[in-house]
Amino acid sequence: MELARLAVDSGGDPGAIHRALDPTPIKVPDVEGSKEDKCELTRTPYGWRFINEELNSYLKFLFEMIVARGPNVGLNVSLNRYDFFHGHLFIAVDSGRLGILFHAKEYPAYEKEVFPYNMGYCQIGSNVTYDDSMNLRNILWLAPLPSNSTKTWLAPGVLVVLDAHPEGIIYQDLIPEYVKFARTLYEEDFGEVVVDVNYLNVGAEVPKYQLFMC
C-alpha cells in the first residue's frame, strides 16, 4: 500500500501524508440536518481527499467493511452522523506504521436512567442506544508494515474491534477515567495524529457518502 510505505520511508513524518492530499479544499456540506442542529461534525469546515483515487476508495471500503462485518463480533453500526462516520489516521512513533482508530456510536441518545450525559448539539435527535455494544466502539486498522531497507513487508494489515468491557485491560489501563462511560480510546495513545477521516452522508433524500480528510 502506497500510503503505508510513504509513512515508513518518510521516517514517520505526518507532512508526507499531508502532501499526498489534493490541496483543493472541499466544503463540508450539511450532513443529515446537522446544520439545523448547530452541529459541527468535522474538525474544520473544509476537507480534502487524496490525489490517488485508489487511496480514497480503500478508505471508503474500510468503513463499509466494518459495517458489513461488525455483526460477526456483536458490533452493529450504521453509517450516519450519530453512529459511525469517522476515524483518526495516525503514524506510530517508533515504527512509522500507519493506522486508523475508528469510533462508532459517537453520539448515544440521552436517557436519564441509561445515559444521562449531555454531549452537545450533535447529540440532538440521536437514536443510538447505549448498551453493552458500546464496549466495542473502538475499531483499529493497522496498515501492512513495510521494511525501511528493502521492498519486503514485515507484517500484514489488520482490522480489529477492541473490547473495552469494564473487566478488561483496555478499559482499566487505556481509557481515561473521565470518558469511561463512553468507552473512548484516544488516537494519541497509538501514535502521532495526522488527519481525521470522515465518511459522511451528504445526500438529501437518497444516501450519498463522501470522504473528507480534516
C-alpha positions in Angstrom: 0.0 0.0 0.0 1.5 3.3 -1.2 0.5 5.3 1.9 1.9 2.8 4.3 5.3 2.8 2.6 5.2 6.6 2.4 4.8 6.8 6.2 7.7 4.5 6.9 10.1 5.9 4.2 9.5 9.4 5.5 10.6 8.4 9.0 7.0 8.8 10.3 6.6 12.4 9.0 2.9 13.4 9.0 3.8 16.0 6.4 4.5 13.2 3.9 0.8 12.2 4.2 -0.4 15.7 4.1 1.5 16.2 0.8 -0.4 13.2 -0.7 -3.7 15.1 -0.3 -5.1 17.1 -3.1 -4.7 20.8 -2.0 -8.1 21.8 -3.3 -10.4 22.3 -0.3 -13.9 20.8 -0.3 -16.5 22.5 1.8 -18.3 20.1 4.2 -22.0 20.4 3.4 -25.0 19.8 5.6 -25.0 16.2 6.9 -28.4 14.8 7.7 -29.7 18.0 9.1 -26.6 18.8 11.2 -26.6 22.5 10.4 -30.1 23.0 11.7 -29.0 21.5 15.0 -25.9 23.7 15.0 -23.8 20.5 15.0 -20.2 20.6 13.6 -19.2 17.1 12.9 -15.7 17.8 11.5 -12.6 19.5 12.9 -12.7 22.1 10.1 -15.4 23.3 7.8 -13.4 22.2 4.8 -11.9 18.8 3.9 -9.5 17.2 1.4 -9.1 14.0 -0.4 -6.0 12.0 -1.6 -4.7 12.7 -5.0 -4.6 9.0 -5.6 -8.2 7.9 -6.0 -7.3 4.3 -5.1 -6.5 5.5 -1.6 -9.9 7.3 -1.3 -11.6 4.1 -2.5 -9.8 1.9 0.0 -10.8 4.2 2.9 -14.4 4.0 1.9 -14.1 0.3 1.7 -12.8 0.1 5.3 -15.9 2.0 6.5 -18.3 -0.2 4.6 -16.5 -3.4 5.6 -16.7 -2.5 9.3 -20.5 -2.0 8.9 -20.8 -5.3 7.0 -18.6 -7.5 9.2 -19.2 -5.9 12.6 -22.3 -8.1 13.4 -20.0 -11.1 13.3 -18.4 -9.9 16.6 -21.5 -8.3 18.0 -21.0 -4.8 16.7 -24.0 -3.4 14.8 -23.3 0.0 13.5 -24.8 2.3 10.9 -23.2 4.9 8.6 -24.8 8.1 10.0 -23.9 11.2 11.9 -24.9 9.8 15.3 -23.2 6.4 15.0 -20.3 5.6 12.6 -18.8 8.3 10.4 -15.1 9.0 11.3 -11.7 7.7 12.3 -8.4 9.2 13.2 -5.4 8.4 11.0 -2.1 8.2 12.9 1.5 7.2 12.5 3.1 5.0 15.2 6.0 6.9 16.7 8.6 4.1 16.8 7.8 2.1 13.7 6.3 4.6 11.4 3.4 2.2 10.9 0.2 3.8 9.6 -3.1 3.2 11.4 -6.7 4.4 11.9 -8.6 4.4 15.1 -12.3 4.4 14.2 -15.0 5.4 16.6 -18.5 4.1 16.3 -21.6 5.0 18.4 -20.3 8.6 18.6 -23.5 10.2 20.0 -25.7 7.9 22.0 -29.2 9.2 22.8 -29.6 11.0 26.1 -31.6 8.8 28.5 -32.0 9.8 32.1 -31.6 6.2 33.5 -29.2 4.7 31.0 -27.1 7.5 29.5 -27.6 10.8 31.5 -24.9 12.7 29.6 -25.3 15.8 27.5 -22.9 15.7 24.5 -23.9 18.9 22.9 -25.7 19.9 19.7 -24.6 16.8 17.7 -26.4 14.5 20.1 -29.8 16.1 19.4 -32.1 13.6 17.7 -29.9 10.6 18.2 -31.4 7.1 18.1 -28.2 5.4 19.1 -28.9 3.1 22.1 -26.4 3.0 24.9 -25.9 -0.7 25.7 -23.2 -3.3 26.0 -22.2 -2.9 22.4 -20.6 0.4 23.4 -17.7 -1.7 24.7 -16.9 -2.4 21.0 -17.0 1.2 19.7 -13.2 1.4 19.1 -12.0 -0.2 15.9 -8.4 -0.3 15.0 -6.9 -0.7 11.5 -3.2 -1.1 11.0 -1.7 -0.9 7.5 0.8 -3.5 6.4 4.2 -2.7 7.7 6.9 -2.3 5.1 10.6 -2.7 5.6 12.5 0.6 5.7 15.5 -1.0 3.9 14.0 -3.4 1.4 10.8 -3.7 -0.6 9.5 -6.5 1.6 6.7 -6.3 4.0 7.3 -7.1 7.7 3.7 -7.5 8.8 0.3 -7.8 7.2 -2.5 -5.3 7.7 -5.0 -6.0 10.4 -8.5 -4.8 11.4 -9.7 -5.5 14.9 -12.6 -4.5 17.2 -11.2 -3.6 20.6 -13.3 -4.9 23.5 -13.4 -2.3 26.3 -15.7 -4.1 28.7 -15.2 -3.0 32.3 -13.4 -6.2 33.4 -10.8 -6.0 30.7 -7.3 -4.5 30.4 -8.3 -1.9 27.7 -11.0 -0.4 30.0 -8.8 -0.5 33.1 -5.5 0.7 31.6 -6.1 2.6 28.4 -9.4 4.5 28.8 -9.2 7.7 30.9 -11.4 7.9 33.9 -13.4 10.9 32.6 -14.6 9.0 29.4 -15.0 5.5 30.8 -18.8 5.9 30.4 -18.3 6.4 26.7 -15.5 3.7 26.4 -13.4 6.1 24.3 -9.8 5.3 23.4 -7.7 8.2 22.1 -5.7 8.1 18.9 -2.8 9.9 20.6 -2.2 6.7 22.6 -1.3 4.9 19.3 0.9 7.5 17.6 1.0 10.9 16.1 -2.3 12.0 14.7 -2.1 13.0 11.0 -5.7 13.7 9.9 -9.3 12.9 10.7 -11.0 10.7 8.1 -14.7 11.4 7.8 -17.2 9.4 5.7 -20.4 11.5 5.6 -23.8 11.1 4.2 -24.3 14.3 2.2 -27.3 13.1 0.3 -30.8 14.6 0.7 -33.5 12.1 0.0 -31.1 9.3 -1.2 -27.9 8.5 0.9 -24.7 9.7 -0.7 -21.5 9.2 1.1 -18.4 11.3 0.6 -14.9 11.3 2.1 -13.5 14.3 3.9 -10.0 14.5 5.4 -10.0 17.2 8.0 
